[in-house]
Amino acid sequence: MTPHDYEYLRKLLKDRSGLVLSSDKQYLVESRLLPLARKAGLPGISELVQKIKAGSERVTVDVVEAMTTNETFFFRDKVPFDHFRNTVIPKLLQARVARKALRIWCAAGSTGQEPYSLAMSIKEMGSQLAGWRIEIIATDLSQEVLEKSKAGIYSQFEVQRGLPIQLLVKYFKQVGDMWQVNADIRAMVQQRQLNLLHDFSALGTFDVIFCRNVLIYFDQETKIAIFNRLARVLEPDGFLALGAAETVVGLTDAFKPYPDCRGLYHPNPQRAAQVTSPTLAPAMTAPRAALRVS
């Protein structure tokens, strides 16, 4: 790969996905894209670049997906899920008692471990959520990882990373040497392809947004824009969960840290009073997009 090819790919990835690569990450690009070039029958990355320049959207999509597929595992970092069970849900149970409905968005759902971790957490609450309508939307830029999420099939290695054995036995069935999430848990999650750089107001409003371990790859200007748009689709008393290395501090006053809950934020009421949010489209629904807990 020539320096010119690398600069071209850096700009492409930032424009298409928001991913910012420093000048010393050429080795990462080569490790991700050389297998893609060989799979396409091309001798190297320069030929991939030529395909993109010639207008091949399929190759462009494949390159972006190869570079933006990030690591994930069940109950990653544990703390956000403790906050979800011990702080977020109890607060929302009181606030939403009249409508008995919750909407949750995993904004970087990847291969499904995060949204399914939330679904299992909700299931474990049992009678507390009896009769409630729970909707979990999992979005990602990559259609390939969304297909894996939808299937809910994981290797032994994947289910051993962060997933308690009692939940594996309770909510998965063995399929050969793989494990599949039970149908009732899969039915709680709806997968949709979405680029966070684009408008997402058509998703409707949410009570909880998990946007973890994705903004660290964006530059400051992009982070600020996304935070401000997230604020517009989060209910005034809703919750935003970020990754351990992410923060709103110094970037936007649209959110404030939630007291004594690291990585958890809520909308800033003073900012909300100053900003008139655009009209949001009604929440899109689908037959399997929500579960009424019985």
Stockholm file with secondary structure:
# STOCKHOLM 1.0

chainA/1-294         MTPHDYEYLRKLLKDRSGLVLSSDKQYLVESRLLPLARKAGLPGISELVQKIKAGSERVTVDVVEAMTTNETFFFRDKVPFDHFRNTVIPKLLQARVARKALRIWCAAGSTGQEPYSLAMSIKEMGSQLAGWRIEIIATDLSQEVLEKSKAGIYSQFEVQRGLPIQLLVKYFKQVGDMWQVNADIRAMVQQRQLNLLHDFSALGTFDVIFCRNVLIYFDQETKIAIFNRLARVLEPDGFLALGAAETVVGLTDAFKPYPDCRGLYHPNPQRAAQVTSPTLAPAMTAPRAALRVS
#=GR chainA/1-294 SS CCHHHHHHHHHHHHHHHCCCCCTTCHHHHHHHHHHHHHHTTCSSHHHHHHHHHTTCHHHHHHHHHHHHCCCCCTTTTSHHHHHIIIIIHHHHHHHTTTTCEEEEEETTCTTSHHHHHHHHHHHHTGGGGTTCEEEEEEEESCHHHHHHHHHTEEEHHHHHSSCCHHHHHHHEEEETTEEEECHHHHTTEEEEECCTTSCCGGGCCEEEEEECSSGGGSCHHHHHHHHHHHHHHEEEEEEEEECTTCCCTTTCSSEEECTTCTTEEEECHHHHHHCCCCCCCCCCCCTTSEEECC
#=GC SS_cons         CCHHHHHHHHHHHHHHHCCCCCTTCHHHHHHHHHHHHHHTTCSSHHHHHHHHHTTCHHHHHHHHHHHHCCCCCTTTTSHHHHHIIIIIHHHHHHHTTTTCEEEEEETTCTTSHHHHHHHHHHHHTGGGGTTCEEEEEEEESCHHHHHHHHHTEEEHHHHHSSCCHHHHHHHEEEETTEEEECHHHHTTEEEEECCTTSCCGGGCCEEEEEECSSGGGSCHHHHHHHHHHHHHHEEEEEEEEECTTCCCTTTCSSEEECTTCTTEEEECHHHHHHCCCCCCCCCCCCTTSEEECC
//
